[in-house]
Structure formats: C-alpha cells, structure tokens
Amino acid sequence: MAIRKSRIFEVFESEHGRRKQLYTINLAPGQTVYSENLVQENGIEYREWDSFKSKLAASILKGSPNIGIRKDDVVLYLGAASGTTASHVSDIVGNDGFVFAVDIAPRVMRDLVFLCYKRKNIAPILADAGKVDILKERISAVDVVYQDVAQKSQVEIFLKNVSLFLKEDGYALLAVKARSIDVTKNPKQIFKEVKLRLESSLAIIDCRELEPFQKDHCMFVCKKR
C-alpha cells in the first residue's frame, strides 16, 4: 500500500483495488478520535478518514475538486458534534491553523473538550450556531466556514455566519441535510432550491450529492462574490 498526495491540499490517499482510502497526517501522533486506523509510512503517521462517518471525506471521494481548506487556515466549524470531521480539519490546518468548533449539544461537547486537550488548534464552543450576536463575541474573522447542522433553518444559519465571519476571499462549505429541511420533499428538489438561495449571495464552486456514503445529503462549496 503506497500513500500519496491527493488533489486536495493536505489530504492523502491510497488505492485498495477499486476502492480509494483517504488520510490526513496525524497532528496528535498515537492518538485516535473515533477508533480510526493509524498507518505508519516513511516515518509519518497517517489517520484513515472514514467517508461513511464524514461528509467532508465523502465529498472528496465523490470528486470535489476543492474543499477550500488549507494549511494555516482559520476555520469556523458549525455543528462539530464530538469532533470526527473537525479532527481531520485540525490535521489539515496544522499547528499554525485554528478551528472554532461550535455545537449546541452539551452531550457531545464533553467529547469535543477532551479532544481539544490533545489538539491545541481546536477551541470548543457550546453555542447555538444561529445566534451570531453571541458567537461574534468569541470568534474572529475566518478563512473558511464549514457547516453541518441538522436544522430546518440550516441555510439561513449558514448565510448569517458567512456574512458575519468569512473573509472576502474565503470559502464556505455547507453540508445540506435534506430530511432536516423537509421530510416530505424529494431531496433533489431541496438541493435545487438550496442552490438557488445560495447563488443569490455566493459563487458556488462545486456541489455534489454524497450517496452512497451519506444518504440524502449534498455538499456545497462556495466562495464570496
């Protein structure tokens, strides 16, 4: 098995027959976050990135040409949960980058806090992502906004945070959960409606559905106009 650079900055890959496996370089050597495999090669420790547990990994495997997250970036992560994907974002941005990890649920914040003991480039924030007036007291301008929030108003929350926190040349990624917006509608129709709403204020760089990794989800990669 040979691990090589992928087309995405700071993300690596290997081939297993027809299956591709993604990796990030472990910022906390010897430590796992969600029982992922650690792989040593040429003196470097890589963490396997499970696309069935991470919508960001799924979007890369589905062919997204750019996720907009690079080394040294400051990222606002809305809906960080216990930190599965946030930990890989932490790997990508490295020691000189930073991740503001926001979640509203106290039960997952405990896991996130423990993760931050091992990863000094993540700050856990217990808050409602929709209440930007509270968030602005704790968050700086950022290079990337990444949102994975299962709420009916997820698009409005995303646009508010992008407007307030994202730098002019920044990227904004939205993982849309169709069933959280309207369980009665066809997900493809919801994705089309979301696309139209986002296009009113953002340039959409890429959008793709995440099947078979994530059911009824679509990842939008956007940039400020």
C-alpha positions in Angstrom: 0.0 0.0 0.0 1.5 3.3 -1.1 0.1 6.5 0.4 0.4 9.6 -1.9 -0.8 13.2 -2.0 -4.4 13.6 -3.3 -5.6 16.5 -5.4 -6.8 18.2 -2.2 -4.3 20.1 -0.1 -3.0 18.2 3.0 -5.2 15.2 2.2 -3.6 11.9 1.1 -4.9 8.7 -0.5 -4.2 5.1 -1.3 -5.8 2.5 -3.7 -7.3 -0.7 -2.5 -8.4 -2.4 -5.7 -11.2 -0.2 -6.9 -11.6 1.5 -3.5 -9.8 4.6 -2.5 -8.9 5.4 1.1 -8.3 8.9 2.3 -5.9 10.0 5.1 -4.7 13.1 7.0 -1.3 13.4 8.8 -2.0 12.9 12.5 -1.5 16.1 14.4 -1.6 14.1 17.7 0.6 11.1 17.0 -0.5 7.9 18.6 -4.0 9.2 19.3 -7.2 8.2 17.6 -10.5 10.1 17.7 -13.1 7.6 16.5 -11.2 4.3 16.5 -9.9 5.0 13.0 -6.8 3.1 11.9 -3.4 4.7 12.2 -0.9 3.9 9.4 2.9 4.5 9.6 4.7 5.1 6.3 8.1 6.6 5.7 8.2 7.9 9.3 4.9 9.7 9.0 1.7 8.7 10.9 -1.5 8.9 8.9 -5.1 8.7 10.1 -7.6 6.9 7.9 -10.5 9.2 7.1 -13.8 7.3 7.1 -16.1 8.7 4.3 -19.1 6.9 5.9 -18.6 9.0 9.1 -17.5 12.3 7.5 -19.4 14.2 4.9 -16.3 16.2 4.0 -14.4 13.0 3.2 -17.4 11.7 1.2 -17.4 14.9 -0.9 -13.7 14.4 -1.7 -14.3 10.8 -2.7 -17.3 11.9 -4.8 -14.9 14.0 -6.8 -15.0 17.5 -5.3 -12.0 19.4 -6.9 -11.5 21.8 -4.0 -12.7 21.9 -0.4 -11.1 25.3 0.2 -9.4 24.3 3.5 -5.6 24.7 3.6 -2.7 24.6 6.0 -2.6 27.6 8.4 -6.3 28.5 7.7 -8.7 29.6 10.5 -11.9 27.6 10.2 -15.3 28.2 11.8 -16.9 24.7 12.1 -20.6 24.9 12.9 -22.1 21.6 14.1 -18.8 20.0 15.2 -20.5 17.3 17.3 -17.9 15.1 19.0 -15.2 16.1 16.6 -14.9 13.3 14.0 -14.5 15.6 10.9 -13.3 18.5 13.0 -10.2 16.4 14.0 -9.3 15.9 10.3 -9.8 19.6 9.6 -7.4 20.1 12.6 -4.9 17.9 10.8 -5.3 19.8 7.6 -4.8 23.3 9.0 -1.9 22.2 11.3 -0.4 23.8 14.3 -0.4 27.3 12.8 -4.1 27.0 11.8 -7.1 27.1 14.1 -10.6 25.6 14.3 -13.5 27.2 16.2 -15.7 24.2 16.8 -19.3 25.1 17.7 -22.1 22.8 18.8 -25.3 23.3 20.7 -25.5 19.9 22.4 -23.8 19.5 25.8 -23.6 15.7 25.5 -21.2 15.9 22.5 -19.4 18.9 23.9 -17.8 16.7 26.6 -16.2 14.6 23.9 -15.1 17.7 22.0 -13.5 19.2 25.1 -11.5 16.0 25.7 -10.4 16.1 22.0 -9.1 19.6 22.5 -6.8 18.6 25.3 -4.9 16.6 22.6 -5.3 19.1 19.8 -4.4 22.7 20.8 -5.6 24.1 17.5 -9.3 23.5 18.3 -11.4 25.6 20.6 -14.7 24.0 21.7 -17.7 26.5 21.8 -21.0 25.4 23.3 -23.4 27.7 21.5 -26.3 27.9 19.0 -24.9 28.4 15.5 -27.9 30.6 14.6 -27.2 33.1 17.3 -24.4 35.0 15.6 -24.6 38.0 18.0 -23.4 35.7 20.8 -20.8 34.0 18.5 -19.2 37.2 17.4 -18.0 37.8 21.0 -15.9 34.7 20.7 -14.9 34.3 17.1 -12.6 36.2 14.8 -12.8 36.6 11.0 -12.1 33.2 9.4 -10.8 31.8 6.1 -13.4 29.0 5.9 -16.9 28.5 7.3 -17.9 24.8 7.4 -21.4 23.9 8.5 -23.0 20.6 9.2 -26.2 21.5 11.2 -29.3 19.4 11.2 -31.9 22.1 11.4 -34.8 23.2 9.2 -33.2 26.7 9.0 -29.7 25.4 8.2 -29.4 27.6 5.0 -30.3 30.8 6.9 -27.8 29.9 9.7 -25.1 29.3 7.1 -25.7 32.6 5.3 -25.7 34.6 8.5 -22.4 33.2 9.6 -20.8 33.6 6.2 -21.9 37.2 6.1 -20.5 38.0 9.5 -17.3 35.9 9.8 -16.0 34.9 6.4 -13.1 36.9 4.9 -13.6 38.3 1.4 -11.6 35.6 -0.3 -12.8 32.8 2.0 -14.5 29.6 1.2 -17.8 28.4 2.7 -18.9 24.7 2.8 -22.5 23.6 3.6 -23.5 20.0 4.1 -27.2 20.1 3.4 -29.4 17.5 5.2 -32.5 17.3 3.0 -34.6 15.4 5.5 -34.0 18.1 8.2 -35.4 20.8 5.9 -38.5 19.0 4.7 -39.1 15.3 5.1 -42.0 15.3 2.6 -40.0 16.7 -0.4 -37.7 14.9 -2.8 -34.1 15.6 -1.7 -33.1 16.5 -5.2 -35.8 19.3 -5.2 -34.5 20.6 -1.9 -30.9 20.6 -3.2 -32.1 22.6 -6.2 -33.9 25.1 -4.0 -30.8 25.5 -1.8 -28.6 26.1 -4.8 -30.8 28.9 -5.9 -30.8 30.5 -2.5 -27.0 30.3 -2.2 -26.4 31.7 -5.6 -28.1 34.9 -4.6 -25.1 35.9 -2.5 -22.3 33.4 -3.1 -20.5 31.8 -6.0 -20.9 28.1 -6.0 -17.7 26.4 -6.8 -18.9 22.8 -6.5 -22.0 20.9 -5.4 -22.5 17.1 -5.3 -24.7 14.6 -3.6 -23.0 12.2 -1.2 -24.6 8.9 -1.9 -23.6 6.1 -1.2 -21.6 7.5 1.7 -24.3 9.8 3.2 -28.0 9.4 2.4 -30.0 12.5 1.3 -27.0 14.8 1.7 -25.4 17.3 -0.7 -22.2 19.3 -0.2 -22.0 22.8 -1.5 -18.6 24.5 -1.8 -19.0 28.3 -2.1 -17.0 31.5 -2.2 -17.9 35.1 -1.5 -18.6 37.0 -4.7 
